[in-house]
Amino acid sequence: MAVSPEFQSFIADLVAPLGPVRIRRMFGGAGLFLDDVMFALIAGDQLYFKVDDTTRPDFEAQGKGPFTYARAGTQRALTSYYQAPEFLFDDPDEMRTWARRSADAALIAAKAKPKKKRSGKIDRRSR
C-alpha cells in the first residue's frame, strides 16, 4: 500500500509537536518513530496508532479496528496498531493527545521487551 508524499507530509506536520518524529519507509508503507520507537504507521494513506490495553478501548469506541493486510491469500491483522479516528485530522490538539498516548504505549512496550544478550564469544571457526 503506497503512501502519498502529501499524506506523509500532512501527518508529519500533525505529529511534529511531539518532538523529533522520524518517518521511515517500511513494507510499502511508513513507520513513525519517536525516540527510536515506532508509535504509528501509515499504509494506503491511513494512519494507525500503537495501542495497549488502556488505549485500545478508545479506538474501539470510535468504531476503529486493527491494521489488516493480505498475505499469501489470507487476511491478517496487526492488533497492536489501530486506525486513527477521522476527527483527529481536523483537531490538532486531539491529534497531539492521541499521538502522545500512542508514543507512550510504544515506549512502555519497548521497555518491557527483554534485551537480547550477546555472548561476546567469537566464532573461531569462521577465521
N, C-alpha and C positions, 0 to 999 in steps of 0.2 A: 504494500500500500504506500504509494508515493506521498510525500509531504510537499505541499507547495511552499515555495520560498516566502510567499506573502503570509501564509498562515503561521509558519515558523517564526517570522519576524513579529507578527501580531502577538503571539504567545510570549515571545522573549520580552516584549515591552510590558506585557501584563504582569509577568513574574519578576521583573527587574527590581522592584522594591525589596525582594528577599535578600538580595546581595549578589555576589558574583556567580550567576547561574550560567553554566555552560550547556550548550546543546550539541549533542554528538549523534551523527547518523548511525543507525543500527537497523539491520534487517529490513531495509526499505522504509523504515520509519525514523524516528529520532528519540533519543533519551534526554531528559533534562536532569542536570546534575547540580547539586549544591554541596559543597564540602566533599567532593568526590563520591557522593552517594546519589544514586538515581532516585528521584522522587516523583517523576512523571514521565509519560511517554506520549508521543504524537504518532498516530497512524491514520492514514487516509484523511487527513485534516480533521481528526478528532483528538481531543485531549483526554488523557486518562491519568488520574492521580493515584499514588500509592495509598493503600488503605490498611488499617489494622482493625482490631476488634472494637475500638472506640469510635473510629470514623466511618466504618462501613455502614452502620445504620443510617447515617445522614445521607449517603448516596442512595441507599435503598428507599428511603423516604421520598426522594425525588424521582423514583422510578428508574434509577440508573443501575446498570449491571457491570459485570467484569468485561475486560478486554477479551475478545474472541478472535480466533483466526482458524484458517483451514490448513491442515497438514495431512498429507497422504490420504486425501479424500474424506477426512473426518474433521468435524468442528471441535476445537479445543478452546479452553478458557484459561486465562491467566488471572486467577482470583485475587491477586494482590494489587491489581490496578483496576479502578472503576472509572467509567466515563464521567467527565465533569458535567454538571448540570448547565443548561444553556444560559440561565440567568446570570451566571458568573461573568460571562463575556460582556455584559452591559453594566456591571457593577464592580469597578476596580477594587474597592475596599473589601467586598466579599471574596473576590478572586484572591486577593492577597491573604485573607484569613484562611481560605480553604487550601491554598498552596502552602502556607506556613504549616498547617496541621499535617499536610501530606509529607512535607520535608521532615517534620518532627517524627512522624511514623517511620519514615525511611531511615533516619538516623538511629532511632531506637532499635529497629530490626537489624541494622548493620552492626551495632554494638553487641547485640545478642548472639550473633554468629560466632562460633568458635574460630579462633585464628588458626591458620594452617601452620604447623610446626615444620621447620626444616631441620633435618638431622645434622647438617653440617658436614656429613661424611662425603667424601669424594669417591666416585665410582672409578677405581683404578683400572678396571678392565677397558675403559674407553680410551686409554692412552695409547 
